[in-house]
Amino acid sequence: MNKYQKVILLLGIIILIALFGKTITRVSFGVLGLLGKGLIIIAVTLFLIFSLKKNKKKK
């Protein structure tokens, strides 16, 4: 392999890492976003249940 082939090979590897790195981070951020939304929904439902129970006890 000559000098130019090595440079092109390195550029190809860097481009592949950049492309696959972006997709991996997008997928991981998507999963984190879904988990975050799920946690928020669970917290809101628990809060509503507890507040309803407290209101029933007061009555």
N, C-alpha and C positions, 0 to 999 in steps of 0.2 A: 504494500500500500504506500502510495506517495503522500506527500504533505496535504494536497487538496482533498484526497479521499478521506483522510483522517478528520479534516476540518468539517467536511460535509456530513460525515458520520456523527460527529459531536453535535452539530447543529440539528440533525434529525432527532437525536436522542433528547436534546433540550426541548425541541418542539413537542415531541411525544409526551414528555414529562409534564410540560405546561398544559397540554390539552387534557390529558388524563387527570392531572392534578386538579384542574378546574372542575371536571365532572365529579371527581371524588368529593371535593369540598362542597359543591352544590348539593350532592346527595346527603352528605353529613349535615349540612345546614338545614336541609329540608326535614331530615329526621328530627333534628333538635327543635325546629319550629313546630313540628307536629306534637312532640313531647311537651313543649311549652304550652301549646294550646290545650292539650289534654289536661295538664296540671292545673291550668287556670279554670277550665270547665269543672274539674273535680272540686277545686277549692270553692268555687261559687256555689255548687250544689250542696256541699257540706255546710257552708255558711247559711244557706237558705233553710236547710233541714234543721240546723241548731236554732236559728232564729224563730222558726215556726214552733219548735218544741217549747222554747222559752215563752212565746206568746200564749200557747195553750196552757202552760203552767200558771201564768199570771191571771188568766181568765178563771 
